[in-house]
Amino acid sequence: MTGITTDSLTTARQLVGLVRNHLGSVLKRKPALIPKLAMNYARMQMGQEVLRTASISVESGCNAACDHCSADHMMEETSRLDDQLTLDEYQRAIDGFLRAGAVSVNLTGGEPMLNPDVYDIIKMVPAHRGVVNVQTNGMRLADEENVKKLKDAGIYIVMISLHSHQPEVHDALLNVPGCYDAVMAAIENCHKYDIPVILNCTMTHQKVLDGTLWEMVRLARDKDVTVNFVQPCTTGKWEENGDVRMTTEDYAEFDKAMKLPWVVWEGKSNYKENGCRPGLERMYMSASGDVVPCAFIHLNFGNVKKEAINTIWARMQNFEYFQETRARCIASNDETFYTEYIEPIIHHDAPLFPIEEHPKYQATNPEDAKAVIR
C-alpha cells in the first residue's frame, strides 16, 4: 500500500522520534494512550491525515470582557439564539473528533469554568482515547475546590490566559480588576494538585516592542509553567485592528523565544512538520456546533447537528489553502488568504461566514459548496 514504510528499523526510528519530540510527556502521564497513538502513526504512514486537537467551546457566557476576544461575536449569537449544544450533542461531537484521531480535546468558551457541566464533559473522553485541557481566564481557579474538581474529573492541562506580566495591563485587557492576582492564585492551586499549566499570551507588534514577550518568558520560567504565544489575528473584537500583526523583526524575537523548552506556539507540537495546519491537525467547534478550522478563521464548514465530523473535516482537507503546512499562522501572515478570505469575514453580517456562500469558495470548490447541509 502506498505510503507504508516497510523497513521495520526505519519505522521504529520514526516512531521514537515522534515520541521524543512531541509525545514523551503524554505517554509518561497517560500510558493508556499508547495503542491509539500507534494507530494514528500507522494511519499517517499510509498517507492519511490524522486530527490532533479539537478545540470545543462549552460555554457562551464569560466573566471577562477581553478587548481582543476572537469568540465574542460567536458567543453573542449562541446566547441570542439559545442554541448551545446539549450534553448528548457534545458527547456525539467529541466522539467524532476522537474517531478522527484527536488525542487532545481543549475545552474553551466563553469561560468554560462557568458551565457547571464542565466536569462531566471532561469525563466524556476516556483515558485510552485522549486527554482534556481547559482554556480559562483562571478566575474560577483561584478557588482551590474548583481545581480539585478538575483534577478528580481527569483534566490533563490547565491553559490560563495571561496577556501581560504587568497586573494593571492584564486587568485592563480583560476589563476585570484583580484578575491578574486570580491567575497567580490559580497557578499555585494547579501546582498543588500537580496539574501542568500553560499560560496563553496573545503576542502583538506592540508587545514585542515594549518588551512584554521576554518578560512573559521570564515569568513563565519563574512560575515553572509553559508559555504559549498566540499570533495575532484580526478576528472577533480585533477585526479592524490590523496594526496588531507582527513584523519580520518581531518574528525574529518570537523565533528566539521558541528555542526555549518552556516556550511554545500552537504549531510547535504537530504530528508531522511543525507549523500552522488548520483544518488538518486541528479544528474548532463553537458552542452551537459550528465547525471552523481554528478559533481565528471564522469560515463555517458545517454544523455537527446536521453533518458528521468526518464529513466536515473532509471538506476542510479539500480546501486549497489547507494543503500545506505554513511556518506562521495563515490567518495572520498569508496576505493572499487574508485578502481573499479573512477580509470578507470582517464585512459579513453573521459572526461566521458559511463557506458555501463565499464567492471564492463557490468558484474553486463548487461540488463541496453544494454538498453542505444547513
C-alpha positions as CSV (number, residue, x, y, z in Angstrom):
1,M,0.0,0.0,0.0
2,T,1.3,3.4,-0.9
3,G,2.9,5.4,1.9
4,I,3.7,2.5,4.2
5,T,7.3,2.2,5.3
6,T,8.3,-1.5,5.0
7,D,11.7,-1.2,6.7
8,S,10.9,-2.0,10.3
9,L,14.0,-0.3,11.7
10,T,13.1,2.9,9.8
11,T,9.6,2.7,11.1
12,A,10.8,2.2,14.7
13,R,13.1,5.1,14.5
14,Q,10.4,7.4,13.1
15,L,8.1,6.4,16.0
16,V,10.8,7.0,18.5
17,G,11.4,10.4,17.0
18,L,7.7,11.3,17.2
19,V,7.5,10.2,20.8
20,R,10.7,12.1,21.8
21,N,9.8,15.3,20.0
22,H,6.1,15.7,20.9
23,L,4.6,12.8,22.9
24,G,7.0,11.9,25.6
25,S,5.3,13.7,28.5
26,V,1.9,12.4,27.3
27,L,3.0,8.8,27.3
28,K,4.6,9.1,30.8
29,R,1.4,10.5,32.3
30,K,-1.2,8.7,30.1
31,P,0.2,5.3,29.0
32,A,-3.3,4.2,28.1
33,L,-3.0,6.3,25.0
34,I,-0.1,4.2,23.5
35,P,-2.4,2.0,21.3
36,K,-4.3,5.0,19.9
37,L,-1.1,6.9,19.2
38,A,0.4,3.8,17.5
39,M,-2.8,3.6,15.4
40,N,-2.6,7.3,14.5
41,Y,1.1,6.8,13.5
42,A,0.1,3.8,11.2
43,R,-2.6,6.0,9.6
44,M,0.0,8.7,8.9
45,Q,2.3,6.1,7.4
46,M,-0.5,5.2,5.0
47,G,-0.7,8.9,3.9
48,Q,-3.8,9.7,5.8
49,E,-4.4,12.9,7.7
50,V,-4.9,12.5,11.5
51,L,-6.6,15.0,13.7
52,R,-4.5,16.1,16.7
53,T,-6.5,18.7,18.5
54,A,-10.2,19.5,18.8
55,S,-11.0,22.8,20.5
56,I,-14.5,22.8,21.7
57,S,-16.5,25.8,23.1
58,V,-18.6,24.6,26.1
59,E,-19.9,27.9,27.3
60,S,-21.1,31.1,25.5
61,G,-21.0,33.2,28.7
62,C,-17.9,34.8,30.1
63,N,-17.0,36.7,33.3
64,A,-14.4,38.8,31.5
65,A,-14.7,41.3,28.6
66,C,-11.4,40.9,26.8
67,D,-10.6,43.7,24.3
68,H,-9.2,41.1,21.8
69,C,-11.7,38.3,22.2
70,S,-11.9,36.3,19.0
71,A,-15.0,34.4,20.1
72,D,-17.1,37.4,21.1
73,H,-19.4,37.5,18.1
74,M,-19.9,33.8,18.2
75,M,-20.8,33.8,21.9
76,E,-23.3,36.6,21.4
77,E,-25.1,34.7,18.6
78,T,-25.2,31.5,20.6
79,S,-26.7,33.3,23.6
80,R,-29.2,35.2,21.4
81,L,-30.4,32.1,19.7
82,D,-30.2,30.0,22.8
83,D,-28.9,27.1,20.8
84,Q,-25.9,25.8,22.8
85,L,-25.4,22.1,22.3
86,T,-26.9,19.6,24.8
87,L,-24.7,17.2,26.7
88,D,-25.7,14.4,24.3
89,E,-24.8,16.5,21.4
90,Y,-21.4,17.3,23.0
91,Q,-20.8,13.6,23.5
92,R,-21.6,12.8,19.9
93,A,-19.3,15.6,18.6
94,I,-16.5,14.6,20.9
95,D,-16.7,11.0,19.8
96,G,-16.5,12.2,16.2
97,F,-13.4,14.2,16.9
98,L,-11.8,11.3,18.7
99,R,-12.5,8.9,15.8
100,A,-10.8,11.4,13.5
101,G,-7.7,10.8,15.6
102,A,-7.8,13.7,18.1
103,V,-5.8,13.0,21.2
104,S,-6.1,16.5,22.7
105,V,-9.5,18.0,23.5
106,N,-9.4,21.6,24.5
107,L,-12.4,22.9,26.3
108,T,-12.9,26.6,25.7
109,G,-15.6,29.3,25.6
110,G,-16.5,32.0,26.6
111,E,-15.3,30.9,30.0
112,P,-15.7,27.1,30.3
113,M,-15.5,27.1,34.1
114,L,-18.9,28.9,34.1
115,N,-20.5,25.8,32.8
116,P,-21.5,23.5,35.8
117,D,-21.3,20.5,33.4
118,V,-17.7,21.1,32.5
119,Y,-16.5,18.3,34.8
120,D,-19.0,15.8,33.2
121,I,-17.8,16.9,29.7
122,I,-14.2,16.2,30.8
123,K,-15.2,12.7,31.7
124,M,-16.6,12.2,28.2
125,V,-13.1,11.5,26.9
126,P,-11.9,8.0,28.0
127,A,-8.2,7.8,29.1
128,H,-7.4,5.4,26.2
129,R,-8.8,7.9,23.6
130,G,-7.4,11.3,24.6
131,V,-6.6,13.9,27.1
132,V,-8.6,17.0,28.1
133,N,-7.3,20.5,28.6
134,V,-9.3,23.5,29.7
135,Q,-8.7,27.1,28.4
136,T,-9.7,29.6,31.1
137,N,-9.1,33.1,32.3
138,G,-8.3,31.5,35.6
139,M,-10.6,33.5,37.8
140,R,-12.7,30.5,38.9
141,L,-9.5,28.5,39.6
142,A,-8.4,31.0,42.4
143,D,-10.9,28.8,44.3
144,E,-8.9,25.6,45.2
145,E,-12.1,23.5,45.3
146,N,-12.6,24.0,41.6
147,V,-9.1,22.9,40.8
148,K,-9.6,19.8,42.9
149,K,-12.7,19.0,41.0
150,L,-10.8,19.4,37.7
151,K,-8.2,17.0,39.0
152,D,-10.8,14.5,40.1
153,A,-12.5,14.7,36.7
154,G,-9.3,13.8,34.9
155,I,-8.0,17.1,33.5
156,Y,-4.6,16.9,31.8
157,I,-3.5,20.6,31.4
158,V,-4.9,23.9,32.5
159,M,-4.3,26.7,30.0
160,I,-4.7,30.1,31.6
161,S,-4.9,33.4,29.7
162,L,-2.3,35.9,30.9
163,H,-1.6,38.7,28.4
164,S,0.9,40.8,30.3
165,H,3.5,40.5,33.1
166,Q,2.1,43.7,34.5
167,P,-1.0,43.3,36.7
168,E,-2.6,46.6,35.7
169,V,-2.1,45.9,32.0
170,H,-3.6,42.4,32.1
171,D,-6.5,43.6,34.2
172,A,-7.2,46.4,31.8
173,L,-7.2,44.0,28.8
174,L,-9.7,41.7,30.5
175,N,-11.6,44.7,31.9
176,V,-11.7,42.9,35.3
177,P,-9.8,44.4,38.3
178,G,-7.9,41.7,40.2
179,C,-7.8,39.0,37.5
180,Y,-4.0,39.0,37.4
181,D,-3.9,38.1,41.1
182,A,-6.5,35.4,40.4
183,V,-4.2,33.9,37.7
184,M,-1.3,33.8,40.2
185,A,-3.6,32.0,42.7
186,A,-4.8,29.6,40.0
187,I,-1.2,28.7,39.1
188,E,-0.4,27.9,42.8
189,N,-3.6,25.8,43.1
190,C,-2.7,23.9,39.9
191,H,0.8,23.2,41.2
192,K,-0.7,21.9,44.5
193,Y,-2.7,19.3,42.6
194,D,0.1,18.5,40.1
195,I,-1.7,19.9,37.1
196,P,0.6,21.3,34.4
197,V,-0.1,24.9,33.4
198,I,0.3,26.7,30.1
199,L,-0.1,30.5,30.0
200,N,-1.8,31.6,26.8
201,C,-0.5,35.1,25.8
202,T,-1.6,36.8,22.7
203,M,1.5,38.4,21.2
204,T,1.4,41.6,19.1
205,H,3.7,44.0,17.4
206,Q,3.4,46.4,20.3
207,K,4.1,43.7,22.9
208,V,7.3,42.8,21.1
209,L,8.4,46.5,21.1
210,D,7.6,47.1,24.7
211,G,9.4,44.0,26.0
212,T,6.3,42.0,27.0
213,L,7.5,39.0,25.1
214,W,10.6,38.5,27.1
215,E,9.1,39.5,30.4
216,M,6.4,36.8,29.8
217,V,9.2,34.3,29.1
218,R,10.9,35.2,32.4
219,L,7.6,35.0,34.3
220,A,6.8,31.5,32.9
221,R,10.3,30.3,33.9
222,D,9.9,31.7,37.4
223,K,6.5,30.2,37.9
224,D,7.6,26.8,36.5
225,V,5.0,26.8,33.7
226,T,4.9,26.9,29.9
227,V,4.0,30.0,27.9
228,N,2.2,29.7,24.6
229,F,2.4,32.7,22.4
230,V,-0.6,33.2,20.2
231,Q,0.0,35.0,16.9
232,P,-2.4,38.0,16.5
233,C,-5.4,37.6,14.2
234,T,-7.9,40.3,13.2
235,T,-11.0,38.4,14.2
236,G,-13.7,39.0,16.7
237,K,-13.2,42.3,18.5
238,W,-9.9,42.8,16.7
239,E,-11.3,42.5,13.2
240,E,-10.5,46.2,12.5
241,N,-7.1,46.1,14.3
242,G,-4.6,45.4,11.6
243,D,-1.8,47.1,13.5
244,V,-1.6,44.2,16.0
245,R,0.0,41.9,13.4
246,M,3.7,41.2,13.9
247,T,6.5,42.3,11.6
248,T,9.5,40.4,10.3
249,E,11.6,41.9,13.0
250,D,9.0,40.9,15.6
251,Y,9.1,37.3,14.4
252,A,12.9,37.3,14.8
253,E,12.4,37.8,18.5
254,F,9.5,35.3,18.5
255,D,11.7,32.7,17.0
256,K,14.5,33.2,19.5
257,A,12.0,32.7,22.3
258,M,10.7,29.4,20.7
259,K,14.2,27.9,21.2
260,L,13.5,27.7,24.9
261,P,11.8,24.5,26.1
262,W,9.1,26.2,28.2
263,V,8.1,28.5,25.3
264,V,5.7,27.2,22.6
265,W,3.2,28.2,19.9
266,E,0.4,26.1,18.6
267,G,2.4,24.9,15.6
268,K,5.3,23.6,17.8
269,S,3.7,20.2,18.6
270,N,2.3,18.8,15.4
271,Y,2.3,15.2,14.5
272,K,4.1,16.0,11.2
273,E,6.2,19.0,10.5
274,N,5.8,21.9,12.8
275,G,3.8,25.0,11.6
276,C,0.2,26.1,11.0
277,R,-2.1,23.2,10.0
278,P,-5.7,24.4,10.5
279,G,-8.4,22.0,9.2
280,L,-5.8,19.2,9.0
281,E,-4.5,18.6,12.5
282,R,-6.8,20.8,14.4
283,M,-10.5,22.0,14.3
284,Y,-12.6,24.3,16.5
285,M,-16.3,23.9,17.3
286,S,-18.5,26.7,18.6
287,A,-20.9,26.2,21.5
288,S,-23.7,25.9,18.9
289,G,-22.0,23.2,16.9
290,D,-20.5,25.2,14.0
291,V,-17.1,23.8,13.0
292,V,-14.3,26.1,11.8
293,P,-10.6,25.3,11.0
294,C,-9.4,27.2,14.1
295,A,-10.5,29.8,16.6
296,F,-9.2,32.6,14.3
297,I,-10.5,31.5,10.9
298,H,-14.3,32.1,11.1
299,L,-15.2,30.1,8.0
300,N,-18.1,27.8,8.9
301,F,-17.5,24.5,7.2
302,G,-20.6,22.8,8.7
303,N,-22.5,22.1,11.9
304,V,-22.4,18.9,13.9
305,K,-26.2,18.9,14.3
306,K,-26.5,18.4,10.6
307,E,-23.4,16.6,9.5
308,A,-20.8,14.1,10.8
309,I,-17.4,15.4,12.0
310,N,-15.6,13.3,9.3
311,T,-17.8,14.9,6.6
312,I,-16.9,18.4,7.7
313,W,-13.3,17.5,8.2
314,A,-13.0,16.1,4.7
315,R,-14.4,19.4,3.3
316,M,-11.6,21.2,5.1
317,Q,-8.9,18.9,3.8
318,N,-10.1,19.6,0.3
319,F,-9.7,23.4,0.8
320,E,-6.8,24.6,-1.3
321,Y,-5.3,26.8,1.4
322,F,-5.0,23.9,3.8
323,Q,-2.9,21.7,1.6
324,E,0.4,22.7,3.0
325,T,2.0,23.5,6.4
326,R,2.7,27.2,7.0
327,A,5.7,28.4,9.0
328,R,3.4,31.1,10.5
329,C,-0.2,31.5,11.3
330,I,-2.0,31.6,8.0
331,A,-4.8,34.0,9.2
332,S,-2.2,36.5,10.4
333,N,0.6,36.2,7.8
334,D,-0.6,34.9,4.4
335,E,-1.6,38.1,2.6
336,T,-3.4,36.4,-0.2
337,F,-5.5,34.2,2.2
338,Y,-6.1,37.3,4.3
339,T,-7.4,39.3,1.4
340,E,-9.5,36.5,-0.2
341,Y,-11.0,35.0,3.0
342,I,-10.3,36.9,6.2
343,E,-11.4,40.4,5.0
344,P,-14.7,39.2,3.6
345,I,-15.4,37.6,7.0
346,I,-14.9,41.0,8.6
347,H,-17.6,42.6,6.3
348,H,-20.0,39.7,6.6
349,D,-23.2,40.2,8.8
350,A,-23.0,36.8,10.6
351,P,-20.2,36.1,13.1
352,L,-19.2,33.0,11.0
353,F,-19.1,33.0,7.2
354,P,-20.8,29.9,5.8
355,I,-18.2,28.5,3.5
356,E,-20.6,27.5,0.7
357,E,-21.8,31.2,0.5
358,H,-18.3,32.5,-0.1
359,P,-17.9,33.5,-3.8
360,K,-14.2,32.5,-4.0
361,Y,-15.0,29.1,-2.5
362,Q,-18.0,28.6,-4.8
363,A,-15.7,29.2,-7.7
364,T,-12.9,26.9,-6.6
365,N,-14.8,24.2,-4.7
366,P,-18.3,24.1,-6.4
367,E,-19.1,20.4,-5.6
368,D,-18.1,20.8,-1.9
369,A,-20.1,24.0,-1.7
370,K,-23.2,22.3,-3.0
371,A,-22.9,19.4,-0.5
372,V,-23.0,21.5,2.7
373,I,-26.2,20.8,4.7
374,R,-27.6,23.7,6.8
